[in-house]
């Protein structure tokens, strides 16, 4: 009963502004490449191959924290930019993170018909970015008149950003050792697409 009460308090306290869909621990082809010890869900009718037929698996997530979150939600939900939660002159930081993982090609070959041994090849693109910026940077998007306040306004726009993207080509191997234990390994080659850092 105490657990249910604690769970209820947890659910009441937090306001979720997001959705999450996860494919981890689902036994899918995606999961078998992210975790090489996982078995692919089902071989196709030939009982020898599992293939995504060039239909990409796209995964993305993002997070925004700080005083500017309310301004962004106001813009997205109402179409108006509300900057009342932003502080001028305090240089409080906001952070934004975004990640993407896209599998373009996935193929698993079952070297034994019982599916206890698998060889795989995949091609994917990964990207990630992180930005830290001050409340004043977001206030500037509202109006330059926010800074006509008689203050010194020094070092208000100290922000930084870094982003990277790369292709990853992988070979994977999985071997079932027993009903409770499997061994998996993944060998990858990375080809950089983009890297940028701004301070």
C-alpha positions, 0 to 999 in steps of 0.5 A: 500500500505504501508503494502505491501511495508513493507511486501516486504522489510521484505521478501527481507531482510531475507534469509530462510534456513528452512521449517516449517510445522505446525499442529496447528489450523488445527482441526486434531487429533494431534491438539486436543491433543495439545490443548484440547479445539480444536475439532478433525477433523472428527470422522471415519465412525462409528461417535464415534471414532477418532484413529491414527491406531498406525501411529505416528505423528512426529514433530521436529524442530531445530535452530542454531545461531551464527558465526558457522552457516555458517560453518555448512551450508557450510558442509551441502550444499557443503560437505566442512567445511569453518571456515572463519566466526569463530573468534579465541580468542574472545570466541563468543557463538553459540547456538543450540536448538532441540525439538521433539514431537512424538505421538505414540497412539491417540484415541478420543471417542465421548460420544455424536454422535454430537461430542460435548463431547470427551474423549481422551487418548494418549501416546507420547514422547518428547525430547529437547536439548540446547547447547551453544558453542564457535567459538573456539570449532568449529575451533577445528573441522577444525584443531588444528593448528588454535590455534598455534597463540602465544595467551594465549588461556585461557577458549576458550572451555567454553561450556554447553549442556543440554538435556532431554527426557520423555514419556507422557501419557495423558487423555483429556476431551472436552465439547462444551459449545456454538458455540463459546466456548469450555472447554478442560482439559488434565491430564498427567503423565510424565515418565523420560527417559533421562536427562543430563547436561554438563558444 
